[in-house]
Amino acid sequence: AANDIWGWTDVSTGREFALLCLKEGTAFVEITNTTNPVFLGTLPTQTVDSFWRDVKVHNDHAFIVSEAKNHGMQVFDLKQLLTVDSSDGPVTFENTAFYDKDVKNAHNIVINEDTGFAYIVGGKNSCDGGL
């Protein structure tokens, strides 16, 4: 089951990727060739499965939140996707960073592109004014 999708384009290569929020984590699919999408792998959920997950992209990083209890915020360096050899099969990725001190669970995340501030929306957090 999927509930959200976002995208990222690597400016140096022009390669395009879809980021799909799934019940069990976030999937990454290369869509540069739109008639031949390539599933590269998944970043598993931080805690437990949830039907709600959200992702936004800023400065070549994906920021992922979920309504799963104590999920926190996962950060993933999207440049890792550029080195995946799809002939080896899907990869199970790991977080680049993880924040759980002031971020517990969230319905959504919004990033101000000018300031780089991330705002956690609709969750149990102590950083409702921005992270």
Sine and cosine of phi, psi and omega as CSV:
sin_phi,cos_phi,sin_psi,cos_psi,sin_omega,cos_omega
0.00,0.00,0.71,-0.70,0.02,-1.00
-0.86,-0.51,0.50,-0.86,-0.01,-1.00
-0.75,-0.66,-0.19,0.98,-0.03,-1.00
-0.41,-0.91,0.38,-0.92,0.05,-1.00
-0.57,-0.82,0.59,-0.81,0.03,-1.00
-0.64,-0.77,0.12,-0.99,-0.02,-1.00
-0.70,-0.71,0.30,-0.96,0.06,-1.00
-0.51,-0.86,0.69,-0.73,0.10,-0.99
-0.87,-0.49,0.80,-0.60,0.09,-1.00
-0.97,0.24,0.90,-0.44,-0.11,-0.99
-0.92,0.38,-0.44,0.90,-0.04,-1.00
-0.98,0.20,-0.47,0.88,-0.04,-1.00
-0.92,-0.40,-0.33,0.94,-0.07,-1.00
0.98,0.18,0.04,1.00,0.01,-1.00
-0.94,0.35,0.62,-0.78,-0.06,-1.00
-0.89,-0.46,0.59,-0.81,-0.07,-1.00
-0.69,-0.73,0.58,-0.82,0.13,-0.99
-0.97,-0.24,0.67,-0.74,0.05,-1.00
-0.92,-0.39,0.91,-0.42,-0.08,-1.00
-0.94,-0.33,0.82,-0.57,0.05,-1.00
-1.00,0.10,0.88,-0.48,-0.05,-1.00
-0.90,-0.43,0.22,-0.97,0.03,-1.00
-0.83,0.56,-0.62,0.78,-0.11,-0.99
-0.98,-0.22,0.06,1.00,0.02,-1.00
0.40,-0.91,-0.43,-0.90,-0.02,-1.00
-0.86,-0.52,0.79,-0.61,-0.01,-1.00
-0.98,-0.21,0.50,-0.87,-0.01,-1.00
-0.84,-0.54,0.81,-0.58,-0.04,-1.00
-0.78,-0.63,0.80,-0.60,0.09,-1.00
-0.98,0.18,0.78,-0.62,-0.04,-1.00
-0.85,-0.53,0.36,0.93,0.01,-1.00
-0.82,0.57,-0.72,0.69,0.12,-0.99
-0.99,-0.11,0.98,-0.19,-0.14,-0.99
-0.90,0.43,-0.34,0.94,0.04,-1.00
-1.00,-0.03,-0.04,1.00,0.00,-1.00
-0.60,-0.80,0.93,0.37,0.02,-1.00
-0.90,0.43,0.54,-0.84,-0.04,-1.00
-0.83,-0.56,0.89,-0.46,0.07,-1.00
-0.96,0.27,0.89,-0.45,-0.06,-1.00
-1.00,-0.05,-0.56,0.83,0.00,-1.00
0.36,-0.93,-0.15,-0.99,-0.10,-0.99
-0.70,-0.71,0.61,-0.79,0.23,-0.97
-0.99,-0.16,0.93,-0.36,-0.05,-1.00
-0.90,0.44,0.41,-0.91,0.08,-1.00
-0.83,0.56,0.46,-0.89,-0.02,-1.00
-0.96,0.27,-0.51,0.86,-0.06,-1.00
-0.80,-0.60,-1.00,0.01,-0.05,-1.00
-0.82,-0.57,0.28,-0.96,0.03,-1.00
-0.86,0.50,0.54,-0.84,0.04,-1.00
-0.50,-0.87,0.61,-0.79,0.05,-1.00
-0.97,0.22,-0.07,1.00,0.01,-1.00
-0.79,-0.61,0.83,-0.56,0.02,-1.00
-0.56,-0.83,0.51,-0.86,0.00,-1.00
-0.67,-0.74,0.55,-0.84,-0.01,-1.00
-0.67,-0.74,0.63,-0.78,0.14,-0.99
-0.71,-0.70,0.37,-0.93,-0.04,-1.00
-0.87,-0.49,0.67,-0.74,0.11,-0.99
-0.48,-0.88,0.75,-0.66,0.04,-1.00
0.75,0.66,0.79,0.61,0.07,-1.00
0.89,0.45,0.38,0.93,0.05,-1.00
-0.79,-0.62,0.62,-0.78,0.11,-0.99
-0.99,-0.12,0.70,-0.71,0.04,-1.00
-0.90,-0.43,0.87,-0.50,-0.19,-0.98
-0.84,-0.55,0.78,-0.62,0.08,-1.00
-0.81,-0.58,0.25,-0.97,-0.01,-1.00
-0.47,-0.88,0.37,-0.93,0.10,-1.00
-0.99,0.17,-0.05,1.00,0.05,-1.00
-0.88,0.47,0.64,-0.76,-0.04,-1.00
-0.83,0.56,0.78,-0.62,0.05,-1.00
0.84,0.54,0.51,0.86,-0.02,-1.00
-0.93,0.38,-0.56,0.83,-0.07,-1.00
0.94,0.34,-0.35,-0.94,0.03,-1.00
-0.83,-0.56,0.85,-0.52,0.07,-1.00
-1.00,0.02,0.61,-0.79,0.09,-1.00
-0.85,-0.52,0.72,-0.69,-0.05,-1.00
-0.74,-0.68,0.82,-0.58,0.05,-1.00
-0.97,0.23,0.95,-0.32,-0.08,-1.00
-0.92,0.38,-0.31,0.95,0.05,-1.00
-0.87,0.49,-0.36,0.93,0.05,-1.00
-0.87,0.49,-0.50,0.87,-0.03,-1.00
-0.90,0.44,-0.43,0.90,-0.05,-1.00
-0.94,0.33,-0.30,0.95,-0.06,-1.00
-0.96,-0.27,0.05,1.00,-0.02,-1.00
-0.97,0.25,0.77,-0.64,0.10,-0.99
-1.00,-0.07,0.97,-0.24,-0.09,-1.00
-0.89,0.45,-0.32,0.95,0.03,-1.00
-0.95,0.31,-0.26,0.97,0.05,-1.00
-0.99,0.11,-0.08,1.00,-0.03,-1.00
1.00,-0.04,0.15,-0.99,-0.04,-1.00
-0.88,0.48,0.60,-0.80,-0.02,-1.00
-0.99,-0.16,0.58,-0.81,0.19,-0.98
-0.99,-0.14,0.94,-0.35,-0.07,-1.00
-1.00,0.09,0.26,-0.96,0.11,-0.99
-0.87,-0.50,0.38,-0.92,0.06,-1.00
-0.84,0.54,0.55,-0.84,0.22,-0.98
-0.99,0.14,-0.61,0.79,0.07,-1.00
-0.47,-0.88,0.27,-0.96,0.00,-1.00
-0.55,-0.84,0.73,-0.68,0.02,-1.00
-0.87,-0.49,0.83,-0.56,0.07,-1.00
-0.67,-0.74,0.01,1.00,-0.03,-1.00
-0.89,0.46,-0.76,0.65,-0.03,-1.00
-0.90,-0.44,0.06,1.00,-0.01,-1.00
-0.87,-0.49,0.90,-0.44,0.01,-1.00
-0.98,-0.21,-0.95,0.31,0.09,-1.00
-0.63,-0.78,0.35,-0.94,-0.07,-1.00
-0.42,-0.91,0.47,-0.88,0.06,-1.00
-1.00,0.08,-0.52,0.85,-0.12,-0.99
-0.41,-0.91,0.28,-0.96,0.12,-0.99
-0.69,-0.72,0.67,-0.75,0.03,-1.00
-0.82,-0.57,0.69,-0.73,0.00,-1.00
-0.86,-0.51,0.81,-0.58,0.09,-1.00
-0.97,0.23,0.92,-0.39,-0.08,-1.00
-0.90,0.43,-0.47,0.88,-0.01,-1.00
-0.97,0.24,-0.66,0.75,-0.07,-1.00
-0.99,-0.15,-0.37,0.93,-0.06,-1.00
0.99,0.16,0.06,1.00,0.02,-1.00
-0.96,0.26,0.70,-0.72,0.08,-1.00
-0.98,-0.20,0.68,-0.74,0.01,-1.00
-0.88,-0.48,0.84,-0.54,0.03,-1.00
-0.99,0.10,0.75,-0.66,-0.09,-1.00
-0.85,-0.53,0.75,-0.66,0.13,-0.99
0.91,0.42,0.84,0.55,0.02,-1.00
-0.46,-0.89,-0.12,-0.99,0.06,-1.00
-0.97,-0.23,0.99,-0.13,-0.12,-0.99
-0.54,-0.84,0.33,-0.94,0.10,-1.00
-0.96,-0.27,0.21,0.98,-0.02,-1.00
-0.84,-0.54,0.61,0.79,-0.07,-1.00
-0.85,0.52,-0.32,0.95,0.00,-1.00
-1.00,0.03,-0.03,1.00,0.02,-1.00
0.73,-0.68,0.46,-0.89,-0.04,-1.00
-0.90,-0.44,0.00,0.00,0.00,0.00
